[in-house]
Amino acid sequence: MLFKLSFSNIRKSLKDYAVYFFTLIISVAIFYLFSSVEDQEAFRKYISTDPLSGNAIKAFLKGLSIFVAALLGLLIVYANRFLMKRRHKEFMIYLMLGMSKRRVSFILFLETLIIGIGSLFAGLVIGIGLSQFMSALVANLFEADLNAFKFVISFSIISRTILYFSITYIVVMLLNSIIISRCKLIDLIQYGKKSEMIKQKNPWLCVGIFAVAVCGLAYAYTHAVDEALTITRDRLLSYCAIGSICTLLIFWSVSGLLLRAVMSMKKLYYKGLNCFTFRQISSKVNTTVISMTIICLILFATICTLSTSFSYRDALNKNLKECCPADIEITLLNSKNVSAEKLKDKVLIKETPEEALQLSGADKLFSEIQSINIYIDKKTETSLTIGDLLGKYSSGYKKQLESDNGFIVTQDSPQIISLSDYNNLMKLFGRENDTVSMSNDEYFVLANDRIICSYLDDAAADGTVITYKGNTLKPALERHIQGTVDMFANTVNAGVLVVHDSLLSDLKPRMFSLIANYSTSDKDKKRANDKELKHMLNEWVNNNYTDPYITYNINSKVEISDDMIGESAIVTFIGLYLGLVFLIVCAAVIALKQLSDCTDSHDRYEVLRNIGAEEKNISRSLFAQTGVFFMLPLCVAVIHSVFGLKFCKVYIDTFSKFNIFHSICITAAIIVLIYGGYFLITYISGHSMIRSKK
């Protein structure tokens, strides 16, 4: 009989408890969805090619899954509190009919067991289905071939999901038993009889606090964005603390001003059910200032996390294309950390990199090869520096960095290459439009560091003149050319000076560099070629040079790409995983609080009906209350996010062009889907709760 009663209760409650069931199912689905990443074929293949990075990501995801499982577990426990609160009349009837508390607890045990099994099954089915879409994301992150994918069900992840959520449901069962054992019949009878008094706050005090909070936020926003590049951890934490406190003050002041402001507008206040609606809204905001603040800050973190993670990955991908336009860079150096003056009696490399490839037999791996000679002017104390290329704009660059780093960079000597080497390199990169013609009294700069480039453009447009080897050189172009001669993961080239070949004819190169493309386009074959190339060059250097000052370096696009893939995957998964979970938590907490208020306010809505209020006006009132309760923290979070994303943009712009629009659109779609979905479910469920039972 008890089993039949439990089934009947669940069937009747499905409509009223839609938010609770939806939260259970989506929590299971999200947990399985992201946990299954480690069993995706693309991820396994990535681990096989880069075990160190892959295993680090795998361990990190497992740790993150435990954190998320605990967070979702707390959410489920919180949601269960709403369920228990909603059913106080039902428990009262059971006890009045003579049912023992042990039997009531057993009914709740059966209901939780049935709901747990149902939500686990439904969540796993949805998670398994969505995991196939996740495979496309994983393939995109790890640059795998989608054609190789098959439908995969991870039984180990299913077991882990069942284990974690079973623990949560057991905790819920124990809490329900404790609640029932402690409840008293008299408390259940009198539950909800106490009316809540709305305390009126001093409006002038609210206005003053609101103004102070806005000024505090403006101060924190402005200084955080202006100091983004040089901000210390302590200063950042102080700005975050100011923002959090000011957010709390805004909600506190708004809760006091809202009702007062509307009451002063008599026509609006007394129109329809507005007086009831605004009193309800004011009461809810007034009693949830702290929770609204926390939800707002979590939503702010969610928006910034989602938007930045997508943009960060796009930035890394653009960096790879810009900083690694060829497959391989081989650099042969006459010395490692030894000046040119000390090398005059040492053995020097006799071969160019191209000749070295031919002698080692590695030239057969490549279809395109271009050698360049790199010079560095370090002969005297008055040698050419990066600061000379910036001219009068050098001080502005150092001021922007506001640290010794700016001084150090401007005192460095730039790498110097010939015009012919530069033009040949651009042809290899497929950038024929960027080739340049100039006379022997001109120069231009090749750079890609985001901060210094604007100052280089100002200097070139201003006609900044430099002196090199006694020759006065003027800019050949009115701006720098974007690029580099070295392959790195990030845009760190502060300036390569390009001069006419005639100015370098009597100098010996400091470095010999070779840029080349493999004869294959397959990434796995390129990875194998990297290993073969290193082996051949190692044998050649060991057989021909014993001098310790002879060395070489290889920068491979595949290796750089693998490193960047690991970094971008971690950032994207953190952003997407935590962003979705935080969004679900915020939406679910707001929904449950709103539904709890609907339960408490049922008698108030009955009074409205008894005095002649139309049903459509009651529905509008509920819709307005639900909308304000959902939108208020979101609107404040969006305002925070505008400045938070500006802060992120300033930082990420230092190493790549930051395009936030696409990421904001994706983030907005996710918020509309999940947050908006919770809003609709909350309104529909709340409307069902306040409906007349006649």
N, C-alpha and C positions, 0 to 999 in steps of 0.2 A: 504493500500500500504506500509506504514512504517513497519507494522508487517511482511509483506512478505519480505521486504528488509532486516529486521533484521535476519529472518530465513536464507535467502540466504547468508548473511555475515558470519553467524556462520558455515554454511555448507562448505563454501569455505575456512574458516579459520582453520578448525579442524586439518589439517595436519601441518600448520605453527605454530599453537599455542598449539601443543601437550604437551609441558612442562607446560604451564599455566593450561590446563585442567587436566593434570595428578596431578599437585600440589593441585588443588582444591579437586579432588576426594580422594586422599590419605590423605589429611588433615582431611576431614570429617570422613573417615574410621578409622583413628588412634584415633581420638577424641572419636568416639562412642565405639571403641574396648576397650579402657581402662576405659572409664566412666562406661561401663556396668559391670565392675567387682563387684560393690556393689550389683548387682541383681543376681549374680551367686549363685546357691544353696549352694555350699561349703562355700562361704563367709557368707551367712545368717546363716548357721549352726554354723560357728565359732563365730559369734556375739552372738548367743544364749548361747554358752558355756562360752564365755569370753566377756561379754558386754562392759566392760571398754576399753579393748584393741581394740575390733572390731569397736566400735563407733569412737575411736580415729583415726583408719585407715580410716574409712569412711569419717570423717571430713577432714582429710588430703588429701584424693584423690579428694574431691570436690574442695578444695582450689587449688590443683595442676591442676585440670581441667580448672579452670578459668585462671590461669597463661598460660597454654598451649593454650587455646582458644585465648587469647590476642596475644600470640606469632605467632600463625598460622594466625591470622587476619592481623597482620603487614606484614607477608609474602605474603598474598593474595593481600594486597594493593600495595606492592612492585612489585609483578608480574603484577598487572594491569597497573603499570607505563610503563612496557615494552610493553604491548599490545597497549597502547595509542601511544607510540613512533613509533611502527611498522606501525601504520595506518595514519601517518601524510599526506601521499599522497592522501589517500582515503578522508580524511576530506577536503583537498584542493580542490578536484574535486567537492565535495558536495557544498562547498561555492561558487566556480566559476560558478556552474550551477544555483546559485540563491537560494539554500536552506538556510533557516534561521538557526541561531545557536540553537534556541529552538527546531527545528525539528531534528537537528543533536543530540542534547542532549536526545531527546525522543527515537531516534533510539538506542543510547547507553544504555538508561534505559531499553528498551525492551530486548536488547541483554544480559545485566547483569542479568535481571530477568530470562530469559530462561536458561542461563548458570548456574545461581544459583540453579534453580529448578532441572536441569539435574544433576549437580554435587552433590547436596544433595541426590537425589534419588540413583545415582550410588554409592556414598560413603556409604550411609546407607546400601545398599544391600551388598556391599563388607564387611562392618563392621559387619553386622549381621552374615554373613557367617563365617568370621574369629573369631567372638566372641565364636563360638562353639569350635574352637581350643584353644582359651583363657581359656575356661572352664577347659581344661585338665591341663593348667598351674596353674590355681587357685586351682584345686584339688590337684595338686602336692605340692603347697605351703602350703595349709591348711590340707593336709593329709586326704582328703576325698575319699569316694568310688566312682569311676568313673561310676559304674553300676547304680548309683542313678540319673545320669544326664538325663535331657530331653532337647529338643530343646526349648530355651527360647528367646523370643523377648521382650526387655524392652521398653515399650511405654513411660515411664517417661524419659528415656535416649534419646529416639528419639526426644521427645519434647524439651529437653534441647539442643540437638545438633542443631535442626532447629532454636531455639531461638538465640543461640550464633552466628551461621554462617549467619543467616538472618541479624543480626546487622552489621556483617562485610560487607555483600553485600550492605546494605543500605549506609554504609560509602563509599564504592566504587562508588555507583551511585552518591552520592553528590560530590565526588572528580572529577568524570568525567564531571559532569555538570559545575563545577567551571573551569576546564581546558578548556572546549569548550567555555565558556563565555569569557575567557581571551585571547584565541588564535586569531591571526591576519593573514589574508591571506598572507601578504608579508613575515611573518615569516615562514609560511608553505612552501611557494615557495622556499625560500632560505635555508630551513632546510637541513643540511648535506653537504652544499657546501664548508664549511670551512675545509681546510685540517689540519691535526694534525702534528705538528713538534715534532720530537723525539730529546729531549735534550740529548746530549752526556755528560756523567759524567766522571770526572777524574778517569782513571782506577786505578791509584796508591792509590787514596783516597778510592775507592771501596774495593781494596784489604786490606788496613789497617783496614777499618771499619768491613769487613768480619772477619778478624783475631780477632779483639777485640770482636766481637759478639760471635764467637766460644769459645774464652777463657771465656767470661762471662757465656755462657751456661754451659761449663765444670765446672766452679766454683759453679754455682747454683746446677747443677746435683749432684756433688760429696758431697757437704756439706749437701744438703737435704737428700740424702740417708744415709750418715753417721750419721746424727743427727735425724733420723726418730723416734727413741724411746723417745728422750728427747727434741725435737724441740718445741719451743714456738710459739704461734700464730704470734707474730710480726716477728720472724725470718722466718717463713714459708711464710708470706705475702711478706717479702723483697725478698726472693728467687723467688717467683712467679713474682714479679715486674721486677726483673733482667731478668728472662726468657722471659717475654713479650717484654721488650725493645730490648733485643738481637734478638728476632724473627723478630721484625720490621726492625732492622738494617740488618739482613740477607737478607730479601726480597728487601730492598733498594739497598744493594750492588750487589745482584745478578742481579737486573734489569739493573745496569750499566755495569756489567761484561759480561753478557751473549752475547750481540751483539758484543762487542769488541773481546771476546775470539773466537767466530765463524768467525768473519771477518779476524782474523789473520791466520785462516786455509783456504787458498785460494781455494784449491781443494774442500773442503766441502762446503764452502760458495757459490761458483759459480756453484755448481752441481744442475741441475734441477731448481726447484723453491725455493731452500733453502734460497737464499738471501731475497726473498719476505716473506717466512715463518718465518724466524728468526727476521726480522724487525717487523712483525706483533706481534710475541710473545713478543719481547722486549718492544714494544709500550704498549701492554696490561698489562704486569707486571709493567712497569714504571708508569702507571696511576692508578694502583690498589694496591699499596703497603699496604696501611692501611687496605683495605677490605680483601686482601689476608692474612694479619696478623691476623685479627679477625677471619676469616674462619679457619685458621690453628689452632688457640687456641681453638676454639669451637670443631673442629675435635679431637684435643688432649683430651679435656674434655669428648667428646663422647666415644672415645676408652677406656679411663680409667674408665669411669662410667659403661659402659656395661661390660667390662671384670671383674672389681672388684665386681660388684653387683652379678654376677653369682658365682664367686669364694667365695664371702663372704657367700652366702647361703650354698654352699657345705661345707664350713668350719664349719658353725653352725650345720649342719646335722652330720658331723663327730664328732663334740664336744659332741653332744647329745648321740651318740653311745658309745663314749669313757668315758664320765664323768657320764653317767647314765646307767650303764650296767644292773641294776636291776630296779624293779618297785617302790620300796619304801625304804627309810632310816629313821629309828626312832632312835633318840638319847635322852637318859635320862641322865640328868646332876644333880650332887650333888649341884651345885651352878651356879648362873648366875652372872659373874663378881665378884666373891668372891674367895679369895685364899684358897688353901687346908688347910693352917695353921689355918685360922679362922673358918674352918668347923669342927674342932675336937670335939666341944661340941654341934654341930647341929645334927638335924635328918638327917640321910643318907638314900638313897634309898636302901631298903632291897632286892628288886627283880631285877633280870636281865630283860632286855627288853623282852626276850622270855617268862619269867614267867609273866611279866606284860600283854603281849598279851593274855596269857591263862586266867589270872584272869579277864581281861576285856571282854573276849569272842571274841576278834578280831582275834584270831588265825585261826578261821574257814575261813577267807578270803584268806589265803595264801596256796600255794603249796610247797614253799621252804623258809626256814628261816635259817639265820646264825647270831649268836651273836658274837660280838668282843668287847674286852676290850681295851680302849685307855688310855695310860698313858702319862703324861707330867712331865718332870723333872724340877721342879722349886723350889727346896728346898734350894739352896744356890746360892751365887753370881757367883760361878764357874760352874754353871750347863751347861749341854751340849747345844750347839746352832747349828743353821743351818750353821753358819760360820765354826764350827768344822768339819762338814761333807764335806765342800768344801776344807778344808786345805789351802794350799798355793794359791789355785785358788780363794779364797774368795775376794782378792783385785781386781782381774780381773772382777769378777761379779759386784762388787760395781762400778768399773770404767765404765763398759758398761752402767749401769743405770745412772751414773753421777748425782746422787741426794741423798738426805738423805734416800730415800726409800730403796736403796741398803744396807745402813748401818742398817736400822731398820730390814729388812728381815734377815740379817745374825746374828743379835742379838736375834732373836726369838728362842724359844725352839721348837724342832720338836715334833710332836706327835710320840708316840712309841707304837708298837703293837708286839704281840708274833708271832713266826714263824708258830705255828699251826693255829692261827687265820687267818694269811695271806694265808696259803695254802687252808684252808676251804673256804675262800672268793673267791679265784681264781677258785675253783671247782664250786661254785655257779654261777660265771660269765661265766662258760664254757671255762675257760682258763687253762685247766689242764697242758698244756705244759709250763706254767709259774710258776708251783709249784717248790719250792726250798728245797734242803737239805743242812744243814750246821751245824758246830760244835758250841759249846757255846763260842768260842772266835772269832766269825765272825759276820758280819752284812752286810746288804745291804739296799738300799734306794728305796722307792716307790714314784715316783713323776711324774708330767705331765706339770709343768710350762715350757714353751718353752725356756725361756731365761736361767733359772738355770740348766736345764737338761744337757746341753753340759758341763757345769762346773762340775756337779756331775759325769759325765762320765770320765772327765779328772782326777778328784780326785780318783775315784775308780781304773782306769787303772794305776794310779801312786802309788797305794797301801796305800792311806791315812789312818793312824791309828787314832782311837779315844779312849777316856777313858770314860767308863760309870760305875758308882758305884765301882770305883777302879779296874775295869777290862779293860785290853787293848784289843781292838777289831780291827781286820783287815777286809778288804773287802772280802766278799764271792764271789762276781762277779766282772767283769771288767767294768760293766756299771750299770746304774740305771734300774729299771723295770718301764715301763710306766703304770700309773694308779693312783688311789686314794682310800681312804676309805670313803670319803664324796662325796655326790652327789651335783654338782653345774652345772650351765649352761656353765661355761668356765673352761679352764685348769689353775687352780690357785694353785694347790698343789705344794708347794716349797720343800716338802720333808717329808715323813713319815719313821721313822727309824724302821726297822724290826730286832729284836734280838731273840736269843734263849729263849725258855720258862723258863728255869732255872733262868735267870737273872731277871725275873719279879714275881717270886713266892711269894716274901715277900711284894709286893706293893699292894696298893688299887687303883683301876682304877679311873682316873679323870672323865671319861665318859664311859657310856655303850651304844654301838651302835648296831643296828640290821639292817641287809640288807635282804630283802625278795622279793619274786615274787608272784604276785596274781595267783589265780587258773584259771583266765580267761585271754584270749588274746585280748578280745574286748576292744577298747579304751574307749568307752562310759561307759562300765561296770566298767572299772578301775577308771574312773572319779567318778562314784557313790560310789565305794568302798573307795575312798579317803575321801569322806564326812562321810561315815559310820564309818571309822576308827577314824577320828578326834572326832566324837561324843562319841564313846566308850572310847577312852583314856581320854577325858575330864571328863567324869563321874567317871572313875576309879581314876584319880588323885584327883579330888575334894572330893571323898568319903574316900580316904585313907591317903591323905597328906594335912595338912594345913600349913606346914612350907613354908615360902616364898622362901627358897633356893632350893626347889625342882621344876624342870621344865623339859619340854620335847620339842623336835623339830621334825617336819616331813618334809622331802624333798621327793616330789613325782615326778616321771619321767613324768607323764602326765601334771602336773602343769608347770614344767620346760619346757616341750615341747611346751605347749601353749604359754608361754612367748616368747620362741625362734621363734615360728611360726609367731607371730605378728611382731617381729623385722626383721626377714628375709623377710617377705612379703613386709614390707615398703621399705627395702633396694632394693629388687628386682624390685618392681614396679617403684620406683624412677629412678633406673638405666635404666630399659628398656624403660619406658615412655619418660623420658627426653632424653635418648640416641637416640631413634628413631626420636623424634621431632627435636633435634639439627642436626641430620644427614640430615633430609629432608630439613631443613632450609639452611644448608650449600650447599647441592647439588643443590637446587633450585636457590639460589642466583648466584652461579657460572654459572649454565645453562642459566639463564636469561641474565646475563652479556655477556656471549659468543654469545647468539642469538642476543642481541642488537648490538654487534660488527659486526655480520654477516649482519645485516640490513644496518649498516653504510658503510660496505665495499663492498656492492654489485657492485658498479661501478668499484672498483678496480679489481674484478674478471672478469668483462666484458672486461676491458683493457687487462688482461692476455689472454683471449680468442682471442681478436682481434690481438694480436701480435703472435699468433700461439701456445699458451700453450695447451697441451693435457688435456682432461677432467679428466683422471685418475690422472695426476699430481696435478691438482687443488684439487681433492678429497683427495689425500694424504696430501697436505698442510693443508687443513682444519682439517683433522684427527689429524695431528701432533699438530696444534694449540689447538684444543679442549683437546687432551690428556695431553699436558703440563699444560694447565690452570687447569685441574682437578687434575693432579698428583702432581704438585709442592707443594701446601699446605698440601696434604695428606702425602707426603713423609716426610716433616718436622714434621708434627704431629705424625707420626709413630716413628720418632727418639725421640721426646719428650716423647712419651708414653712408650718407653723402660725403661727410667729412672723413669717416673711416676709410672709405675707398680712395679718397684723395690722398690720404696718408700712404696707403699701400701703393698707389700709382706713382707717387714721387720716389718711393724706394725701389720699386721694380723697374722704373724707367732708367735707373742707373745702369742696368745691364741689358735691357731689351725694351723695345717699344711696347707699351702697355695699352692694349685695346680692350676696354672694359664693356663696351656696349653689347657685344655678343653674349658675354657671360651674364650681364644683368638681365638680358632677355630670358636666358635659360633659368636663372634664379627666380625671376618673376613668375615664369610658367610653373615651376615647382611649388612656389608659395600659393599660387592660385589653385593648383590641383589639390594640395594637401590641406593647407590652411582654409581655403575656401570650401573644400569638402567637409571639413569638420564644422564649419559655420552652418552649412546647409543641414547637415545631420542634426546639429544642435537645435536649430530652429524647428525642424520638423518634429524632433522628439519632444522639445519643450512645448510645442503647440499641442501635442498629443496629451501631455501631462496636465495642462491647464484646461483642457476641454471639459465641458460640463458632462457630468455622468448621469444626467437625467434621461 
